[in-house]
Amino acid sequence: MFFNRMESGRASISDAVYMEVITGLHGTTMPTILAAACQAMVGAITTYETGDIVTAGLTVAGVVVAIVRLFEIFAFRRRLSCPPQLGRAEAARWERRYVAGTVATASGARRVCRAQHRAG
């Protein structure tokens, strides 16, 4: 599986740089909030115009995924503030969670767009 390959083999960057990258991924909530707002607006307009219940469901699912991603970002920040210091293996687990949320968001957005295109 793709997620298992992410940390296989010898590390190409130092632990400090890797930790900085993972911390940067969780550094801001604005992209997640904007993606949720845009998906909600497009989904709501499409559902209103077409009456398509599938689009409505996908829109709600997309907003739920965004909320879960926000909780994950806040949990990461909370984890950073507590000892012991975050290790590379644990950072890799946080990275996988972040990537899974990104894939879920992109997949949901694609499905809403596809439903809109079919209706359109």
C-alpha positions, 0 to 999 in steps of 0.5 A: 500500500502507498502509505506503507512505502512513505517511511520505508528505506533509509531516510533522505532527510534528517530527523529535524527537517522531517519534524519541521515538515510534519509540523508545517503540515499541521501549522495552519487550519485555513486551507482546511476551513477554506476547502470545507467552505468551498465544498459546502457552497458548491454542494449546496448550490448544486443540490439546490439547483438539481435536487440531487440527494447524492450531491447533498450527501457527498457535501455533508460527508466532505464537511464532516471530513474537514471537521475531522481534519481540523480535530486532527490538526488540533490534536497534533498541536496538543501532542507537540506541547506535551512531553516526551518530544515527538519522535520520527516514527510517531511523526510518520503516523501523524503524516499518514493521518494527514495524508489520509485526510487530504486524500479523502477531501480530494476524493469527496471534492471530485465526486461532488464535481462529477455529480455536478457535471452529470447534472449540468 
